[in-house]
Amino acid sequence: MINSLHALSVKCLFSSDYLKMKDTVIRETTMTYKTTVKGEDHVCDAVQQYAEKYATESYNNGKTEGRAEGISIAVKALLNLVGKGIITIDAAVLDSGLNKDEFYSIAETLGYKL
């Protein structure tokens, strides 16, 4: 019985025509959201909240990834200066703003052996 109710509910949820939905509760709820101003406002608010959350998460993820990429580029540039004898490794670590372990870890991921 539960499986047949579940299958009926799933079929209703995927139906594009709410008038053909067999489950009364789902049909009436869907009609409310699709045919009333209050229902439309509720759906619009839910979509807007979802979009804002997605945009914020995407922005934060991009910001984090961009920062990590920028740090890697800076470490690589500093290590190139070390390789040319222009600065010491200690000066490179200091100029990077990272602690020594972070600097060495990033250098290692970039393929440098220190």
All heavy atoms as an XYZ file, in Angstrom:
877
protein
N       0.829     -1.195      0.000
C       0.000      0.000      0.000
C       0.873      1.259      0.000
O       0.621      2.184     -0.756
C      -0.915     -0.046      1.239
C      -1.807      1.149      1.389
S      -3.100      1.103      0.152
C      -4.038      2.501      0.615
N       1.920      1.274      0.858
C       2.780      2.448      0.936
C       3.493      2.663     -0.390
O       3.588      3.791     -0.858
C       3.781      2.315      2.103
C       3.034      2.408      3.420
C       4.857      3.379      2.025
C       3.876      2.197      4.642
N       3.989      1.597     -1.008
C       4.679      1.736     -2.287
C       3.765      2.291     -3.373
O       4.184      3.088     -4.197
C       5.276      0.406     -2.737
C       6.524      0.062     -1.948
O       7.149      0.942     -1.376
N       6.868     -1.202     -1.907
N       2.493      1.870     -3.389
C       1.573      2.376     -4.409
C       1.254      3.852     -4.155
O       1.118      4.629     -5.095
C       0.291      1.543     -4.462
O      -0.394      1.621     -3.227
N       1.162      4.254     -2.882
C       0.952      5.670     -2.562
C       2.173      6.490     -2.952
O       2.052      7.588     -3.491
C       0.652      5.861     -1.072
C      -0.705      5.414     -0.585
C      -0.797      5.559      0.936
C      -1.809      6.210     -1.252
N       3.348      5.952     -2.674
C       4.582      6.632     -3.029
C       4.664      6.811     -4.546
O       4.986      7.886     -5.040
C       5.793      5.857     -2.503
C       7.103      6.452     -2.902
N       7.567      7.624     -2.355
C       8.017      6.054     -3.809
C       8.725      7.918     -2.910
N       9.025      6.974     -3.790
N       4.365      5.757     -5.287
C       4.417      5.818     -6.751
C       3.407      6.842     -7.274
O       3.705      7.604     -8.192
C       4.136      4.439     -7.349
N       2.222      6.891     -6.670
C       1.198      7.848     -7.068
C       1.673      9.273     -6.805
O       1.535     10.155     -7.648
C      -0.104      7.574     -6.310
C      -1.261      8.540     -6.554
C      -1.715      8.452     -8.009
C      -2.411      8.228     -5.615
N       2.275      9.503     -5.637
C       2.779     10.835     -5.290
C       3.876     11.275     -6.235
O       3.891     12.412     -6.700
C       3.307     10.853     -3.855
O       2.261     10.580     -2.961
N       4.800     10.366     -6.538
C       5.895     10.688     -7.454
C       5.334     11.015     -8.831
O       5.741     11.986     -9.473
C       6.919      9.536     -7.516
C       7.902      9.745     -8.656
C       7.646      9.417     -6.192
N       4.372     10.222     -9.291
C       3.762     10.464    -10.599
C       3.095     11.834    -10.619
O       3.209     12.580    -11.597
C       2.741      9.365    -10.918
C       2.218      9.418    -12.323
C       1.340      8.216    -12.607
C       0.840      8.265    -14.040
N      -0.009      7.153    -14.371
N       2.433     12.207     -9.534
C       1.792     13.519     -9.447
C       2.828     14.636     -9.495
O       2.639     15.641    -10.168
C       0.983     13.642     -8.152
S      -0.559     12.731     -8.164
N       3.906     14.470     -8.776
C       4.920     15.519     -8.708
C       5.587     15.767    -10.056
O       6.020     16.880    -10.343
C       5.967     15.190     -7.644
C       5.450     15.230     -6.210
C       6.522     14.745     -5.250
C       4.976     16.608     -5.833
N       5.677     14.745    -10.892
C       6.300     14.903    -12.196
C       5.295     15.283    -13.279
O       5.670     15.542    -14.406
C       7.063     13.634    -12.596
C       8.367     13.499    -11.882
C       8.512     12.590    -10.857
C       9.451     14.306    -12.219
C       9.720     12.468    -10.191
C      10.647     14.197    -11.558
C      10.784     13.279    -10.541
N       4.033     15.332    -12.939
C       3.001     15.670    -13.915
C       3.051     17.160    -14.236
O       3.174     17.996    -13.347
C       1.622     15.319    -13.347
O       0.612     15.753    -14.228
N       2.968     17.501    -15.515
C       2.976     18.914    -15.907
C       1.560     19.501    -15.869
O       1.391     20.712    -15.865
C       3.576     19.070    -17.295
O       2.802     18.338    -18.228
N       0.547     18.663    -15.831
C      -0.836     19.132    -15.803
C      -1.455     18.774    -14.455
O      -1.837     17.628    -14.215
C      -1.620     18.490    -16.948
C      -3.045     19.016    -17.058
O      -3.440     19.867    -16.225
O      -3.755     18.580    -17.968
N      -1.563     19.770    -13.581
C      -2.073     19.493    -12.237
C      -3.521     19.031    -12.254
O      -3.971     18.345    -11.338
C      -1.898     20.710    -11.326
C      -2.692     21.922    -11.741
C      -3.995     22.098    -11.309
C      -2.145     22.890    -12.561
C      -4.723     23.206    -11.693
C      -2.858     23.999    -12.942
C      -4.159     24.159    -12.504
O      -4.876     25.252    -12.873
N      -4.269     19.352    -13.303
C      -5.669     18.939    -13.367
C      -5.814     17.424    -13.531
O      -6.847     16.859    -13.189
C      -6.382     19.656    -14.517
C      -6.489     21.179    -14.359
C      -7.067     21.794    -15.619
C      -7.321     21.526    -13.141
N      -4.772     16.769    -14.033
C      -4.819     15.317    -14.247
C      -4.235     14.534    -13.074
O      -4.205     13.315    -13.108
C      -4.071     14.957    -15.528
C      -4.742     15.479    -16.778
C      -3.982     15.076    -18.010
C      -4.653     15.631    -19.254
N      -3.894     15.345    -20.465
N      -3.772     15.227    -12.036
C      -3.185     14.543    -10.884
C      -4.269     13.778    -10.132
O      -5.351     14.303     -9.879
C      -2.525     15.553     -9.950
C      -1.316     16.208    -10.528
S      -0.636     17.399     -9.350
C       0.753     17.993    -10.272
N      -3.976     12.542     -9.793
C      -4.967     11.701     -9.131
C      -5.022     11.931     -7.620
O      -6.062     11.789     -7.005
C      -4.677     10.231     -9.438
C      -4.779      9.927    -10.925
C      -4.964      8.477    -11.174
C      -4.957      8.105    -12.623
N      -5.866      8.792    -13.480
N      -3.903     12.316     -7.021
C      -3.867     12.568     -5.572
C      -4.488     13.934     -5.301
O      -4.002     14.963     -5.744
C      -2.429     12.512     -5.065
C      -2.378     12.642     -3.558
O      -2.512     13.779     -3.079
O      -2.204     11.615     -2.872
N      -5.579     13.950     -4.547
C      -6.330     15.171     -4.289
C      -5.507     16.227     -3.550
O      -5.545     17.408     -3.904
C      -7.583     14.850     -3.437
O      -8.238     13.731     -4.006
C      -8.523     16.018     -3.400
N      -4.783     15.825     -2.532
C      -4.013     16.771     -1.732
C      -2.942     17.441     -2.587
O      -2.791     18.673     -2.579
C      -3.372     16.066     -0.509
C      -2.449     17.004      0.242
C      -4.455     15.525      0.409
N      -2.206     16.643     -3.349
C      -1.153     17.203     -4.196
C      -1.769     18.082     -5.291
O      -1.265     19.161     -5.586
C      -0.269     16.086     -4.795
C       0.508     15.381     -3.674
C       0.696     16.657     -5.827
C       1.305     14.181     -4.124
N      -2.882     17.646     -5.878
C      -3.536     18.429     -6.925
C      -3.992     19.783     -6.383
O      -3.723     20.827     -6.981
C      -4.724     17.672     -7.517
C      -5.408     18.450     -8.639
C      -6.592     17.720     -9.274
N      -7.621     17.422     -8.304
C      -8.008     16.174     -7.960
N      -7.450     15.125     -8.531
N      -8.941     15.985     -7.060
N      -4.639     19.792     -5.225
C      -5.138     21.051     -4.657
C      -3.992     21.974     -4.228
O      -4.066     23.188     -4.418
C      -6.076     20.755     -3.488
C      -7.398     20.167     -3.949
C      -8.308     19.759     -2.808
O      -7.970     20.009     -1.633
O      -9.364     19.178     -3.104
N      -2.948     21.403     -3.677
C      -1.790     22.207     -3.281
C      -1.134     22.819     -4.512
O      -0.798     24.009     -4.526
C      -0.775     21.345     -2.509
O      -1.433     20.779     -1.376
C       0.417     22.160     -2.059
N      -0.977     22.017     -5.556
C      -0.381     22.501     -6.798
C      -1.253     23.589     -7.412
O      -0.739     24.614     -7.880
C      -0.187     21.345     -7.795
O       0.608     20.336     -7.187
C       0.485     21.817     -9.076
N      -2.574     23.399     -7.392
C      -3.483     24.411     -7.919
C      -3.323     25.724     -7.150
O      -3.312     26.801     -7.756
C      -4.941     23.926     -7.819
C      -5.307     22.897     -8.861
S      -6.970     22.175     -8.670
C      -8.009     23.577     -8.405
N      -3.159     25.638     -5.839
C      -2.978     26.840     -5.027
C      -1.723     27.591     -5.451
O      -1.749     28.809     -5.614
C      -2.882     26.470     -3.524
O      -4.107     25.844     -3.140
C      -2.636     27.689     -2.677
N      -0.628     26.855     -5.639
C       0.633     27.502     -6.014
C       0.609     28.036     -7.441
O       1.281     29.005     -7.762
C       1.815     26.543     -5.833
C       2.187     26.360     -4.390
C       2.099     25.130     -3.777
C       2.633     27.438     -3.638
C       2.443     24.968     -2.445
C       2.971     27.293     -2.303
C       2.873     26.051     -1.711
O       3.208     25.903     -0.392
N      -0.164     27.402     -8.318
C      -0.150     27.809     -9.727
C      -1.244     28.803    -10.092
O      -1.138     29.481    -11.110
C      -0.279     26.575    -10.623
C       0.953     25.706    -10.629
C       0.841     24.624    -11.668
C       2.137     23.872    -11.721
N       2.566     23.596    -13.071
N      -2.292     28.898     -9.278
C      -3.447     29.691     -9.718
C      -3.831     30.833     -8.787
O      -4.780     31.551     -9.082
C      -4.684     28.785     -9.908
O      -5.020     28.191     -8.656
C      -4.437     27.729    -10.957
N      -3.126     31.005     -7.685
C      -3.457     32.112     -6.791
C      -2.264     33.052     -6.661
O      -1.114     32.643     -6.793
C      -3.852     31.619     -5.382
O      -2.700     31.038     -4.762
C      -4.983     30.612     -5.427
N      -2.562     34.302     -6.402
C      -1.502     35.293     -6.228
C      -0.643     34.921     -5.025
O       0.599     34.979     -5.080
C      -2.102     36.710     -6.052
C      -1.028     37.712     -5.679
C      -2.818     37.134     -7.323
N      -1.284     34.502     -3.943
C      -0.534     34.105     -2.741
C       0.398     32.928     -3.049
O       1.556     32.918     -2.632
C      -1.508     33.730     -1.629
C      -0.848     33.402     -0.323
C      -1.880     33.082      0.758
C      -1.205     32.695      2.045
N      -2.169     32.353      3.091
N      -0.089     31.961     -3.802
C       0.729     30.806     -4.171
C       1.882     31.201     -5.070
O       3.021     30.767     -4.880
N       1.604     32.045     -6.052
C       2.664     32.509     -6.948
C       3.714     33.307     -6.180
O       4.905     33.167     -6.430
C       2.062     33.357     -8.082
C       1.285     32.555     -9.093
C       0.612     33.421    -10.145
O       0.811     34.652    -10.145
O      -0.126     32.856    -10.969
N       3.270     34.158     -5.267
C       4.205     34.939     -4.449
C       5.095     34.018     -3.615
O       6.298     34.243     -3.492
C       3.461     35.900     -3.519
C       2.841     37.078     -4.260
O       3.199     37.282     -5.444
O       2.004     37.780     -3.655
N       4.490     32.963     -3.065
C       5.248     32.012     -2.252
C       6.321     31.316     -3.098
O       7.474     31.194     -2.678
C       4.298     30.986     -1.629
C       4.978     29.998     -0.750
N       5.396     30.297      0.520
C       5.346     28.714     -0.972
C       5.989     29.247      1.041
N       5.969     28.265      0.163
N       5.947     30.887     -4.292
C       6.895     30.218     -5.183
C       7.997     31.199     -5.595
O       9.174     30.857     -5.584
C       6.183     29.629     -6.421
C       7.184     29.141     -7.458
C       5.261     28.486     -6.002
N       7.620     32.417     -5.930
C       8.616     33.428     -6.315
C       9.603     33.695     -5.177
O      10.811     33.796     -5.406
C       7.932     34.721     -6.728
S       7.130     34.624     -8.335
N       9.083     33.808     -3.953
C       9.953     34.023     -2.791
C      10.908     32.846     -2.603
O      12.097     33.043     -2.339
C       9.134     34.235     -1.517
C       8.410     35.568     -1.483
O       8.786     36.468     -2.272
O       7.471     35.706     -0.674
N      10.390     31.640     -2.750
C      11.227     30.447     -2.575
C      12.313     30.396     -3.647
O      13.479     30.101     -3.344
C      10.367     29.188     -2.631
N      11.973     30.709     -4.882
C      12.955     30.700     -5.965
C      13.993     31.796     -5.740
O      15.192     31.582     -5.932
C      12.260     30.858     -7.340
C      13.271     31.115     -8.446
C      11.433     29.624     -7.647
N      13.549     32.970     -5.293
C      14.484     34.068     -5.034
C      15.452     33.704     -3.908
O      16.655     33.944     -4.013
C      13.727     35.342     -4.675
C      14.661     36.527     -4.461
C      13.916     37.822     -4.224
O      12.705     37.882     -4.326
N      14.646     38.864     -3.913
N      14.942     33.097     -2.836
C      15.814     32.675     -1.730
C      16.826     31.643     -2.207
O      18.002     31.702     -1.849
C      14.983     32.111     -0.579
C      14.220     33.154      0.185
C      13.299     32.549      1.234
O      13.337     31.345      1.492
N      12.459     33.375      1.825
N      16.380     30.710     -3.025
C      17.282     29.691     -3.561
C      18.360     30.348     -4.424
O      19.537     30.034     -4.301
C      16.499     28.658     -4.379
C      17.403     27.678     -5.086
C      17.974     26.611     -4.402
C      17.715     27.843     -6.429
C      18.824     25.716     -5.037
C      18.572     26.957     -7.075
C      19.116     25.902     -6.375
O      19.962     25.029     -7.018
N      17.953     31.269     -5.291
C      18.910     31.936     -6.185
C      19.928     32.744     -5.383
O      21.126     32.727     -5.694
C      18.164     32.837     -7.161
N      19.471     33.449     -4.352
C      20.384     34.233     -3.520
C      21.377     33.332     -2.791
O      22.568     33.631     -2.722
C      19.597     35.082     -2.519
C      18.875     36.239     -3.171
C      17.920     36.962     -2.233
O      17.762     36.547     -1.060
O      17.309     37.952     -2.681
N      20.884     32.219     -2.269
C      21.762     31.273     -1.576
C      22.792     30.694     -2.548
O      23.981     30.632     -2.243
C      20.934     30.145     -0.958
C      21.754     29.109     -0.241
C      20.889     27.990      0.312
C      21.756     26.895      0.896
N      21.027     25.705      1.212
N      22.337     30.307     -3.731
C      23.234     29.743     -4.741
C      24.265     30.775     -5.174
O      25.447     30.472     -5.304
C      22.421     29.252     -5.948
C      23.269     28.647     -7.029
C      23.747     27.350     -6.910
C      23.608     29.371     -8.162
C      24.541     26.777     -7.894
C      24.399     28.817     -9.154
C      24.858     27.525     -9.013
O      25.645     26.977     -9.992
N      23.839     32.007     -5.383
C      24.757     33.065     -5.813
C      25.803     33.337     -4.732
O      26.990     33.485     -5.029
C      23.979     34.338     -6.131
N      25.378     33.388     -3.477
C      26.312     33.634     -2.372
C      27.322     32.503     -2.264
O      28.527     32.742     -2.128
C      25.546     33.787     -1.041
O      24.656     34.896     -1.157
C      26.476     34.008      0.123
N      26.855     31.260     -2.326
C      27.760     30.114     -2.247
C      28.736     30.102     -3.423
O      29.926     29.848     -3.245
C      26.964     28.806     -2.206
C      26.252     28.573     -0.897
C      25.357     27.347     -0.905
O      25.300     26.636     -1.933
O      24.702     27.104      0.119
N      28.235     30.393     -4.613
C      29.100     30.413     -5.797
C      30.141     31.513     -5.685
O      31.314     31.308     -6.002
C      28.263     30.629     -7.062
O      27.402     29.544     -7.260
N      29.722     32.677     -5.212
C      30.649     33.797     -5.041
C      31.736     33.438     -4.034
O      32.920     33.641     -4.284
C      29.895     35.047     -4.579
C      30.798     36.187     -4.185
C      31.402     36.977     -5.150
C      31.061     36.457     -2.846
C      32.249     38.021     -4.795
C      31.905     37.498     -2.485
C      32.488     38.274     -3.462
O      33.320     39.303     -3.102
N      31.323     32.885     -2.894
C      32.297     32.524     -1.858
C      33.258     31.444     -2.330
O      34.455     31.505     -2.054
C      31.589     32.100     -0.571
C      30.940     33.271      0.128
O      31.333     34.423     -0.061
N      29.926     33.001      0.920
N      32.737     30.452     -3.050
C      33.606     29.401     -3.589
C      34.592     29.976     -4.597
O      35.777     29.637     -4.585
C      32.786     28.287     -4.241
C      32.043     27.447     -3.229
O      32.371     27.433     -2.049
N      31.019     26.751     -3.677
N      34.114     30.852     -5.461
C      34.988     31.478     -6.451
C      36.041     32.356     -5.800
O      37.204     32.376     -6.214
N      35.627     33.049     -4.760
C      36.558     33.919     -4.034
C      37.661     33.087     -3.383
O      38.846     33.432     -3.455
C      35.772     34.702     -2.973
C      36.513     35.807     -2.320
C      35.562     36.575     -1.389
C      36.284     37.595     -0.573
N      35.377     38.303      0.334
N      37.285     31.976     -2.776
C      38.259     31.088     -2.132
C      39.211     30.491     -3.167
O      40.422     30.459     -2.966
C      37.524     29.963     -1.371
O      36.701     30.563     -0.372
C      38.499     29.007     -0.713
N      38.649     30.022     -4.276
C      39.482     29.429     -5.327
C      40.410     30.476     -5.937
O      41.579     30.201     -6.204
C      38.605     28.812     -6.413
C      37.879     27.562     -5.950
C      36.832     27.078     -6.943
O      36.783     27.580     -8.086
O      36.043     26.199     -6.568
N      39.905     31.689     -6.142
C      40.724     32.758     -6.698
C      41.854     33.147     -5.768
O      42.987     33.387     -6.205
N      41.553     33.186     -4.475
C      42.588     33.513     -3.489
C      43.680     32.451     -3.502
O      44.870     32.756     -3.513
C      41.986     33.630     -2.088
C      42.991     34.047     -1.039
C      42.314     34.225      0.343
N      43.225     34.791      1.303
C      44.190     34.110      1.936
N      44.358     32.834      1.675
N      44.982     34.693      2.814
N      43.289     31.192     -3.519
C      44.266     30.095     -3.532
C      45.131     30.157     -4.787
O      46.353     29.962     -4.723
C      43.550     28.746     -3.441
N      44.500     30.449     -5.919
C      45.265     30.545     -7.162
C      46.232     31.732     -7.109
O      47.383     31.630     -7.537
C      44.323     30.699     -8.352
C      45.035     30.663     -9.685
C      44.079     30.713    -10.862
O      42.896     30.400    -10.703
O      44.547     31.068    -11.957
N      45.773     32.850     -6.567
C      46.632     34.025     -6.439
C      47.825     33.763     -5.542
O      48.953     34.184     -5.840
N      47.603     33.061     -4.436
C      48.699     32.728     -3.528
C      49.707     31.825     -4.226
O      50.917     32.021     -4.111
C      48.159     32.078     -2.230
C      47.423     33.136     -1.389
C      49.275     31.430     -1.428
C      46.664     32.573     -0.212
N      49.220     30.853     -4.978
C      50.122     29.951     -5.710
C      50.979     30.719     -6.713
O      52.183     30.461     -6.841
C      49.324     28.874     -6.443
O      48.718     28.001     -5.523
N      50.371     31.667     -7.400
C      51.116     32.477     -8.367
C      52.186     33.304     -7.658
O      53.327     33.406     -8.125
C      50.156     33.376     -9.180
C      49.300     32.506    -10.110
C      50.923     34.435     -9.971
C      48.133     33.236    -10.742
N      51.828     33.888     -6.501
C      52.788     34.698     -5.747
C      53.951     33.841     -5.248
O      55.118     34.247     -5.345
C      52.091     35.385     -4.575
N      53.643     32.655     -4.731
C      54.700     31.754     -4.241
C      55.622     31.364     -5.393
O      56.849     31.363     -5.248
C      54.098     30.516     -3.532
C      55.154     29.452     -3.291
C      53.430     30.925     -2.224
N      55.039     31.055     -6.530
C      55.851     30.678     -7.698
C      56.771     31.833     -8.107
O      57.961     31.623     -8.386
C      54.937     30.290     -8.863
C      55.677     29.755    -10.061
C      54.692     29.267    -11.121
C      55.450     28.671    -12.295
N      54.541     28.121    -13.291
N      56.251     33.049     -8.121
C      57.068     34.216     -8.488
C      58.200     34.418     -7.480
O      59.349     34.682     -7.866
C      56.197     35.465     -8.568
N      57.883     34.275     -6.191
C      58.917     34.426     -5.166
C      59.980     33.337     -5.297
O      61.178     33.608     -5.149
C      58.288     34.405     -3.771
C      57.463     35.652     -3.411
C      56.601     35.392     -2.187
C      58.375     36.855     -3.197
N      59.555     32.124     -5.590
C      60.522     31.035     -5.755
C      61.396     31.234     -6.994
O      62.566     30.851     -6.995
C      59.804     29.685     -5.804
C      59.232     29.240     -4.451
C      58.305     28.050     -4.630
C      60.330     28.936     -3.463
N      60.842     31.840     -8.017
C      61.655     32.173     -9.195
C      62.725     33.204     -8.827
O      63.862     33.113     -9.303
C      60.785     32.685    -10.341
C      60.002     31.566    -11.002
O      60.408     30.406    -10.951
N      58.885     31.904    -11.612
N      62.385     34.157     -7.966
C      63.380     35.134     -7.505
C      64.455     34.460     -6.656
O      65.634     34.798     -6.746
C      62.699     36.252     -6.717
C      61.759     37.167     -7.507
C      61.040     38.131     -6.572
C      62.513     37.916     -8.589
N      64.040     33.488     -5.855
C      65.008     32.726     -5.049
C      65.946     31.978     -5.991
O      67.172     31.973     -5.810
C      64.300     31.744     -4.083
C      65.299     30.796     -3.444
C      63.508     32.504     -3.024
N      65.371     31.345     -7.000
C      66.167     30.581     -7.964
C      67.173     31.431     -8.719
O      68.251     30.951     -9.087
N      66.855     32.685     -8.913
C      67.760     33.600     -9.616
C      68.761     34.265     -8.668
O      69.608     35.037     -9.098
C      66.954     34.681    -10.338
C      66.137     34.143    -11.490
C      65.285     35.235    -12.122
C      64.453     34.640    -13.252
N      63.552     35.619    -13.842
N      68.643     33.947     -7.380
C      69.561     34.511     -6.393
C      69.251     35.950     -6.014
O      70.067     36.624     -5.386
N      68.079     36.435     -6.348
C      67.715     37.818     -6.059
C      67.300     37.989     -4.598
O      67.615     39.000     -3.975
C      66.605     38.302     -7.024
C      67.144     38.271     -8.456
C      66.096     39.685     -6.656
C      66.095     38.510     -9.520
N      66.588     36.993     -4.060
C      66.208     37.013     -2.640
C      66.487     35.652     -2.026
O      66.660     34.661     -2.735
C      64.713     37.394     -2.437
C      63.788     36.353     -3.101
C      64.416     38.790     -2.949
C      62.308     36.562     -2.814
N      66.492     35.611     -0.707
C      66.691     34.344     -0.007
C      65.340     33.669      0.191
O      64.284     34.308      0.078
C      67.340     34.568      1.374
O      66.413     35.298      2.189
C      68.668     35.304      1.252
N      65.395     32.391      0.523
C      64.150     31.661      0.793
C      63.433     32.250      1.998
O      62.210     32.351      2.015
C      64.402     30.135      0.956
C      63.064     29.362      1.006
C      65.220     29.836      2.188
C      62.314     29.306     -0.274
N      64.186     32.678      3.007
C      63.561     33.298      4.190
C      62.846     34.594      3.814
O      61.747     34.871      4.315
C      64.613     33.561      5.276
C      65.141     32.275      5.903
O      64.390     31.272      5.903
O      66.284     32.276      6.383
N      63.463     35.375      2.919
C      62.827     36.613      2.469
C      61.566     36.293      1.663
O      60.543     36.990      1.781
C      63.794     37.433      1.636
N      61.597     35.239      0.858
C      60.433     34.833      0.067
C      59.279     34.438      0.980
O      58.134     34.847      0.764
C      60.797     33.681     -0.859
N      59.584     33.663      2.013
C      58.550     33.258      2.972
C      57.961     34.489      3.643
O      56.738     34.637      3.745
C      59.115     32.267      4.023
C      58.096     32.010      5.125
C      59.517     30.957      3.361
N      58.801     35.379      4.087
C      58.357     36.597      4.768
C      57.488     37.446      3.833
O      56.411     37.910      4.215
C      59.563     37.397      5.249
C      59.261     38.661      6.051
C      58.545     38.311      7.356
C      60.537     39.414      6.351
N      57.949     37.639      2.601
C      57.213     38.457      1.638
C      55.873     37.837      1.240
O      54.942     38.547      0.852
C      58.050     38.698      0.379
C      59.207     39.655      0.617
O      59.228     40.321      1.678
O      60.099     39.724     -0.251
N      55.765     36.531      1.330
C      54.517     35.860      0.948
C      53.387     36.120      1.928
O      52.213     36.031      1.581
C      54.734     34.346      0.823
O      54.850     33.747      2.112
N      53.755     36.422      3.175
C      52.727     36.606      4.203
C      52.218     35.296      4.776
O      51.299     35.281      5.598
N      52.800     34.200      4.351
C      52.412     32.867      4.831
C      53.397     32.420      5.895
O      54.524     32.924      5.956
C      52.438     31.860      3.682
C      51.560     32.161      2.462
C      51.908     31.223      1.315
C      50.094     32.053      2.818
N      52.977     31.451      6.705
C      53.974     30.884      7.606
C      54.826     29.901      6.795
O      54.472     29.510      5.678
C      53.346     30.254      8.857
C      52.544     29.006      8.572
O      52.992     28.126      7.839
N      51.361     28.912      9.164
N      55.955     29.517      7.358
C      56.928     28.699      6.630
C      56.330     27.379      6.142
O      56.558     26.966      5.002
C      58.147     28.435      7.522
C      59.311     27.802      6.817
C      60.528     27.712      7.732
C      61.720     27.148      6.998
N      62.929     27.120      7.825
N      55.535     26.721      7.004
C      54.934     25.441      6.621
C      53.978     25.601      5.441
O      53.977     24.774      4.515
C      54.204     24.813      7.809
C      55.154     24.327      8.896
O      56.333     24.078      8.584
O      54.698     24.210     10.061
N      53.149     26.661      5.461
C      52.228     26.903      4.352
C      52.999     27.175      3.062
O      52.656     26.638      2.005
C      51.325     28.107      4.653
C      50.291     27.871      5.735
C      49.539     29.144      6.107
O      50.179     30.200      6.281
O      48.297     29.054      6.206
N      54.015     28.004      3.167
C      54.823     28.347      1.999
C      55.442     27.097      1.393
O      55.358     26.858      0.194
C      55.906     29.359      2.381
C      56.679     29.890      1.221
C      56.258     31.025      0.553
C      57.835     29.245      0.765
C      56.973     31.527     -0.535
C      58.550     29.736     -0.311
C      58.113     30.874     -0.968
N      56.056     26.285      2.235
C      56.721     25.064      1.760
C      55.702     24.073      1.179
O      55.986     23.397      0.190
C      57.534     24.413      2.884
C      58.915     25.007      3.055
C      59.098     26.325      3.446
C      60.057     24.249      2.812
C      60.357     26.879      3.596
C      61.334     24.795      2.958
C      61.473     26.105      3.347
O      62.733     26.646      3.477
N      54.551     23.989      1.783
C      53.495     23.088      1.289
C      53.041     23.509     -0.110
O      52.894     22.675     -1.009
C      52.323     23.088      2.261
O      51.255     22.316      1.744
N      52.822     24.805     -0.287
C      52.399     25.301     -1.605
C      53.528     25.095     -2.623
O      53.279     24.672     -3.749
C      51.968     26.783     -1.513
C      50.694     26.886     -0.690
C      51.775     27.376     -2.907
C      50.311     28.294     -0.302
N      54.750     25.380     -2.195
C      55.892     25.177     -3.088
C      55.969     23.732     -3.545
O      56.218     23.445     -4.720
C      57.189     25.603     -2.381
N      55.737     22.826     -2.624
C      55.786     21.397     -2.948
C      54.689     21.019     -3.956
O      54.949     20.276     -4.895
C      55.625     20.569     -1.673
C      55.842     19.088     -1.865
C      55.765     18.326     -0.552
O      56.470     18.711      0.399
O      54.991     17.355     -0.500
N      53.479     21.567     -3.758
C      52.398     21.262     -4.707
C      52.680     21.842     -6.087
O      52.184     21.343     -7.091
C      51.019     21.782     -4.222
O      51.070     23.195     -4.094
C      50.611     21.143     -2.921
N      53.503     22.884     -6.123
C      53.900     23.483     -7.409
C      55.080     22.752     -8.050
O      55.508     23.089     -9.139
C      54.251     24.953     -7.222
C      53.094     25.874     -6.837
C      53.609     27.261     -6.463
C      52.090     25.961     -7.968
N      55.630     21.771     -7.324
C      56.726     20.962     -7.876
C      58.115     21.412     -7.471
O      59.087     20.908     -7.997
N      58.206     22.325     -6.526
C      59.512     22.780     -6.053
C      59.991     21.862     -4.927
O      59.199     21.454     -4.084
C      59.456     24.226     -5.555
C      59.240     25.233     -6.648
C      57.953     25.597     -7.042
C      60.315     25.811     -7.290
C      57.756     26.522     -8.048
C      60.119     26.748     -8.308
C      58.829     27.098     -8.676
O      58.639     28.019     -9.682
N      61.265     21.566     -4.908
C      61.878     20.763     -3.843
C      62.709     21.706     -2.991
O      63.733     22.227     -3.447
C      62.761     19.669     -4.434
C      62.080     18.779     -5.442
C      61.529     17.559     -4.783
C      61.031     16.591     -5.842
N      59.658     16.279     -5.720
N      62.276     21.954     -1.775
C      63.003     22.869     -0.893
C      63.644     22.117      0.270
O      63.219     21.168      0.749
C      62.076     23.965     -0.344
C      61.374     24.806     -1.401
C      60.432     25.777     -0.729
C      62.376     25.571     -2.246
